[in-house]
Amino acid sequence: MAQARDDGFARLVERDLDRVHRFLRSLVRDEDLARDLTHDTFLRLRRLRPDRDGELPTAAYVFACARHAAVDHWRRQRTRKDAEPHLATDLAPPATADAPLHVSELRAALDRALGLLDEEHRAVFLLSEVEGLRYGEIAEALGIPPGTVASRKHHATQRLRRELERMGHAL
């Protein structure tokens, strides 16, 4: 029984580790903190997830745990009167010597535009566009109705489009 649980957890880590880390890094904009929160997320999953005959939790469940880890971190920071979380993302590929300069400029503009979204809209946008979750999965992960997911995604997309156009990057 314990071996089956260990095997199931290993499959979960293999399936979701990179996605969860990428999502958390995009929320907290700090590689070390994202790594710590990813570790915390999987510790929670290991501790809280009952054995269900090797069945892996849904992606929505995993991302909900990740988001809760980030929110818990921010709450602890606020109680210590530390800086508020700084949010950004790594949606565009990193610029290389071969990549045109405009890619790095667009990436920086996208980072700035995403930083203007509130956490609720940003999380919906990232889970949809970066992680590829469906609205129902996002709704489950964030504990909101699917209609709210659709609305937040629409408003986030419109705001990003306006901000990028204002910065001179028409899409």
C-alpha positions as CSV (number, residue, x, y, z in Angstrom):
1,M,0.0,0.0,0.0
2,A,2.8,2.4,0.9
3,Q,4.7,1.5,-2.3
4,A,1.6,2.3,-4.4
5,R,1.2,5.6,-2.6
6,D,4.9,6.4,-3.3
7,D,4.6,5.4,-6.9
8,G,1.5,7.6,-7.3
9,F,3.2,10.5,-5.7
10,A,6.2,10.1,-8.0
11,R,3.9,10.1,-11.0
12,L,2.2,13.3,-9.7
13,V,5.6,15.0,-9.3
14,E,6.7,13.9,-12.8
15,R,3.4,15.1,-14.3
16,D,3.0,18.5,-12.5
17,L,6.3,19.7,-11.0
18,D,7.4,21.9,-13.9
19,R,3.9,23.3,-14.5
20,V,3.5,24.2,-10.8
21,H,6.9,25.8,-10.6
22,R,6.3,27.8,-13.8
23,F,2.9,29.0,-12.4
24,L,4.3,30.0,-9.0
25,R,7.3,31.7,-10.6
26,S,4.9,33.8,-12.7
27,L,3.0,34.8,-9.6
28,V,5.9,35.7,-7.3
29,R,8.6,36.8,-9.7
30,D,11.3,35.2,-7.6
31,E,13.0,32.0,-8.6
32,D,14.1,31.0,-5.1
33,L,10.7,31.7,-3.6
34,A,8.9,29.9,-6.4
35,R,11.2,26.9,-5.8
36,D,10.3,27.0,-2.1
37,L,6.6,27.4,-2.7
38,T,6.7,24.5,-5.3
39,H,8.3,22.3,-2.6
40,D,5.7,23.4,-0.1
41,T,2.9,22.6,-2.6
42,F,4.1,19.0,-3.1
43,L,4.7,18.5,0.6
44,R,1.1,19.5,1.2
45,L,-0.1,17.3,-1.6
46,R,1.8,14.4,-0.1
47,R,0.5,15.0,3.4
48,L,-3.1,15.9,2.6
49,R,-3.8,13.7,-0.4
50,P,-5.4,10.4,0.8
51,D,-4.5,7.2,-1.1
52,R,-7.1,6.7,-3.8
53,D,-5.9,3.5,-5.5
54,G,-3.1,5.2,-7.3
55,E,-5.5,7.9,-8.8
56,L,-3.7,11.2,-9.3
57,P,-5.4,14.4,-8.2
58,T,-6.7,16.6,-11.0
59,A,-4.6,19.5,-12.3
60,A,-7.1,21.9,-10.8
61,Y,-6.6,20.4,-7.4
62,V,-2.8,20.7,-7.7
63,F,-2.9,24.3,-8.9
64,A,-5.3,25.1,-6.1
65,C,-2.7,23.8,-3.6
66,A,0.0,25.9,-5.4
67,R,-2.1,29.0,-5.3
68,H,-2.9,28.4,-1.6
69,A,0.8,28.1,-0.9
70,A,1.4,31.5,-2.5
71,V,-1.5,33.1,-0.7
72,D,-0.3,31.8,2.6
73,H,3.2,33.2,1.9
74,W,1.7,36.6,1.1
75,R,-0.4,36.6,4.3
76,R,2.7,35.8,6.4
77,Q,4.6,38.6,4.6
78,R,1.8,41.1,5.3
79,T,1.7,40.1,9.0
80,R,5.5,40.9,9.1
81,K,4.9,44.2,7.4
82,D,7.2,43.1,4.6
83,A,6.9,44.1,1.0
84,E,3.7,43.2,-0.9
85,P,4.2,40.4,-3.5
86,H,5.5,41.5,-6.9
87,L,3.8,39.6,-9.7
88,A,5.0,39.0,-13.2
89,T,5.4,36.2,-15.7
90,D,7.7,34.5,-18.1
91,L,5.3,34.0,-21.0
92,A,7.7,34.8,-23.8
93,P,10.8,32.8,-24.5
94,P,14.0,34.2,-23.3
95,A,15.9,36.4,-25.7
96,T,19.0,34.9,-27.3
97,A,21.7,36.3,-29.4
98,D,19.9,35.1,-32.5
99,A,16.5,36.5,-31.4
100,P,15.5,40.0,-32.5
101,L,15.6,42.7,-30.0
102,H,11.8,43.2,-30.3
103,V,11.2,39.8,-28.6
104,S,12.9,41.0,-25.4
105,E,11.1,44.3,-25.6
106,L,7.8,42.6,-26.0
107,R,8.6,40.3,-23.1
108,A,9.4,43.3,-20.9
109,A,6.2,45.0,-22.0
110,L,4.1,41.9,-21.3
111,D,5.7,41.6,-17.9
112,R,4.8,45.2,-17.1
113,A,1.2,44.7,-18.4
114,L,0.7,41.6,-16.4
115,G,1.9,43.4,-13.4
116,L,-1.0,45.8,-13.8
117,L,-3.6,43.0,-13.4
118,D,-4.8,42.1,-10.0
119,E,-4.0,38.7,-8.7
120,E,-7.4,37.2,-9.5
121,H,-7.3,38.2,-13.1
122,R,-3.6,37.3,-13.5
123,A,-4.1,33.8,-12.0
124,V,-7.0,33.1,-14.4
125,F,-5.0,34.4,-17.4
126,L,-1.9,32.4,-16.5
127,L,-3.7,29.2,-15.8
128,S,-5.6,29.4,-19.1
129,E,-2.9,30.8,-21.4
130,V,0.3,29.4,-19.9
131,E,-0.8,26.2,-18.3
132,G,-3.6,25.4,-20.8
133,L,-6.3,24.6,-18.2
134,R,-9.9,24.6,-19.2
135,Y,-12.4,27.0,-17.6
136,G,-13.9,24.2,-15.5
137,E,-10.5,23.2,-14.2
138,I,-9.6,26.8,-13.4
139,A,-12.9,27.3,-11.6
140,E,-12.2,24.2,-9.5
141,A,-8.6,25.4,-8.7
142,L,-9.6,28.9,-7.7
143,G,-13.0,28.0,-6.1
144,I,-15.0,30.3,-8.4
145,P,-17.8,29.7,-10.9
146,P,-16.9,29.0,-14.5
147,G,-18.7,32.1,-15.6
148,T,-16.4,34.2,-13.3
149,V,-13.4,32.5,-14.9
150,A,-14.7,33.5,-18.4
151,S,-15.3,37.0,-17.3
152,R,-11.9,37.4,-15.6
153,K,-10.2,35.9,-18.6
154,H,-12.0,38.3,-21.0
155,H,-11.2,41.4,-18.9
156,A,-7.6,40.3,-18.4
157,T,-7.1,39.8,-22.1
158,Q,-8.7,43.2,-22.9
159,R,-6.6,45.0,-20.3
160,L,-3.4,43.4,-21.5
161,R,-4.3,44.3,-25.1
162,R,-4.9,47.9,-24.1
163,E,-1.8,48.2,-22.0
164,L,0.4,46.6,-24.7
165,E,-1.0,49.0,-27.3
166,R,-0.4,51.9,-25.0
167,M,3.2,50.8,-24.8
168,G,3.5,50.6,-28.5
169,H,3.1,46.8,-28.9
170,A,0.0,46.2,-31.0
171,L,-1.0,42.5,-31.1
